Amino acid sequence: QLQAVESGGGSVQTGGSLRLSCVISGYTGSRYCTGWFRMAPGKQREGVAAIGPDGRISYLDSVKGRFTLSKDNAKNTLYLQMNSLKPEDTAMYYCAARSRPIGWSLLLSPIYYNYWGQGTQVTVSS
């Protein structure tokens, strides 16, 4: 069974940077989709950045140019480099995966992912 374990959250001031990591295990195939999602208090979970098996990446508009998703296939690890952080980026960040490919336009939709990590908190203070 596919599992995801996140690390790297923390507290920073506005303009700071953090890098999140997610180790994917329990899956030997290469056609899975994986990404980062977040949920702030009182808000719905939203997709931040995700990558499909073809390597195409989709970003939430509000993080484009500030966040970078990367994947190390040898280490089965997904990274999210977050720069120029803003208070509105404060949320619990989750790594998620699904074992089958989906269309690029659906990559940021949480409902299509069936394996979730426990989450890591990111807090940005002004």
N, C-alpha and C positions, 0 to 999 in steps of 0.2 A: 504494500500500500504506500502510495506516495505521501511523503511528509515534508513539511517546510518549517524551518526554524530560523527566526529572525534575530538580529542583534544590531547594535549600533545607534540606538536612539539616545536621546539626552536632551539637555536644556542649553539653549544658546540665545544670544541677543540678536536682534534684527540685523540682517546683513551677514550673519554667521553661516557656517557650513557644517554639514554632518554627512556621514556616509553610512547607509544602511546595508547590511548583508543578509542574505537568505540562503541557507544551505538546503538543497533539495535532495531527498534520499528516497530509496524504496522504489525507484523506477529506472529501468534499464533502457528504455526506448529513447528516442530523440525527437519525437513529434509532439512533445507537450508544450503547452502555452504556460507562461508564468508572468507574474507582474506584481506591482505594488498598488495597494489600495489604502484608503485612509477613512477614518470616521472621527469627526469632531463631535463634541457634546451637542445634542439636539439636532444633529444633521444626519442625513443618510450616508451610508458608505459610498464612496466614489472611487473610480479608477484614477490612478495618478500616472502610471506608466506601465506598459506591458509589452511583451515580445512574443511573437509567434514562432513556430518551428522554422519558418523561412527566414527568420532574422529581422523581419519588419517590426518596427517599434511604433507604438502609438502613445502620445502624451496628452494629458489634460491640458487644455489651452492655457490655464493660469500658471502652469509650471514650465511651459516651453521656454527655452533659453536659460533656465535656471537649474533644472534637474536633468540628470543624465542617467539613463538606464544602461547597464552593461551586464554581460553574462560570460562567465568563465566555464565553458563546457567541460574542461578537464577536471575542474573542482566541483562541478554541479552547483555553482554558486551564482546568485543573482545579486547585483549591486544597484544601489540608487544613490548617486552623488547629488547632494542637495546644496546648492549655493544660493547666496542672496536670499536667505530665508526671511520670511515675513511672519508676523503674528498670526495671520490667517492660515498659515501652514501647520499651526498647532493641531495635533490630532494623534490618535493611535494609528500607527501604520502597520498594515498587514501584508505579508507575502502570501500569494495564492497561486495555485497551479491547477491545470486540468490535463488529463492524459490524452486528449484528442485535440486536433487542430480545430480552430474556428476562424471565421473570416476576420480580416484586419479591422473592420468597422465594429466588431463585437468585442475586441480585446479588452476594452476598458469597462465592460459590463460585468459587475460582480456576480450576477446570477448564473453565469456560465462556468464558474469555477467551483470545484467540489472539494478541493483540498486547501485548508487554511492553516496558517501559523497562528501562534498565540498573540502576536502583536508586539510592537515596541513603541513606547511613547516618545513623541517629539514635541517639545515645548519651545516656542519662540517668544521671547519677551521684548517688549518695546523699550 
